[in-house]
Amino acid sequence: MKTTKLMAAALAFAAVSAFAMPEGWTDDFDAAKAKAAKEGKLLLVDFSGSDWCGWCKKLDKEVFAEKEFVENASKDFVLVMIDSPSDTSILSEKAKEQNPKLVKEYKVRGFPTVLIMDAEGKQLRKTGYRKGGPKPYLEELAKMKKSIEAGEDPEAEERAKKAAREAVVKANWTDDFDAAKAKAAKEGKLLLVDFSGSDWCGWCMKLDEEVFSKKKFIDEAKKDFVLVLIDSPKDESILSEKAKGQNPKLVKEYDIEGFPTVLILDAEGKKLKQAGYHKGGPKAYLKMLGEMKAAIKEYEKFKESVAKLDKGGAARLAKIDEFLQKVGEEQAEDYGELVDELLANDKDGKFAAKYPKFAYVKPAEAKFRELFRLLNDEMKSRVDALGRQPEKEDLKKIRKEVDAIAREKLPEIAKAVGEIKDKAPESVKKEIAGILKYVENLQKQVAEHGDGDGGDEE
């Protein structure tokens, strides 16, 4: 089963492993700057999530903990680790206070982020994970150092390109959902809605750069769609006042679990199709949208053909079944209301056997998602009730209260998912077993918190 972002988020309830600072690295930023100034070196600063971030662990293991790297890099750089682990107990007292401030100061949006700075802490270059071990990483650092010494600014061109892309998006994509629906209704168009994390989500940035900011795409797409950007950035100051109030509600309403998520909606806001990043640039994306639009028209034509047939009647159910078999199991995801009608009138289990993902897997997933919506709502309501920015002690208390709710609800969820698994056919038992495993793992992790202080939260 493909892990949804919602399920993956479950694992954040507990720390997973301890982390040891690689030899040759320091976590004292002020001392590192002083050392760099004294020795005429630069700073190499690794912003990491050592006990939860997969790419951070990979970079640490393959490069930063290697003797070859440390010995050679230390000739030109003071090596600094700014860690943001789930288990903050592994940090020094200095790092606990210092690291969150540095993450904010340097606007670190994702991990690992590796910055080269001068001895005063001015950012000069940025990099991240690079495969191949110590040698290619050292070669890249040498090139960056040479470029810095030559006074070059390789990011200037990229900044200009980014500004140009943002200007194009702002001019052609609206963030006013209500106005977009009105425009779509007036012009007989559909909505193309991009749910993005524009300043932190790598795939969102890639989709914007390769497709959504391209004139070729915009000119063609606007013939059939009203283009809407629903952004969830880290820096909310880039949002309009309308978007600040509207966007979180739309993310929740359309059950957005990951970014980018691209939806095709009708003028009333009803979801018709879903997509995301698609490689190949404007031409390939426009082709995909054309195919989706054709499928939407075919669906409308089908609905007209069965509109006069009795709902739940044998003739209508047979027509629906025939249509879904024609589009195939994957595409059936887009016609959930039709499958629901079949299952609601499934007297002999025939349709449940034909559509086991809908009959068994989706209800199991729904149980899991129901819990996380509850926990997220409980967390948010408690934070909102403070009426101010929460302190560390506030978050510990809230986390403890939410953990208590999770401990109470998880056995019910596990039981319900287990019962669905027992009834399910062999073709989907493995998927449901995977969901059950997530629930059981979460039970163990929340139980390990016990009645303690709920852990450190930043």
Helices and strands as residue ranges (DSSP letters): H 5-10, G 11-13, H 29-39, E 42-48, H 54-59, I 60-64, H 67-73, E 77-83, G 88-90, H 93-105, E 113-117, E 123-127, H 134-149, H 155-172, H 177-187, E 190-196, H 202-207, I 208-212, H 215-221, E 225-231, G 236-238, H 241-253, E 261-265, E 271-275, H 281-306, H 314-327, G 331-335, H 336-344, H 350-354, H 356-356, I 357-361, H 362-386, H 392-423, H 426-449
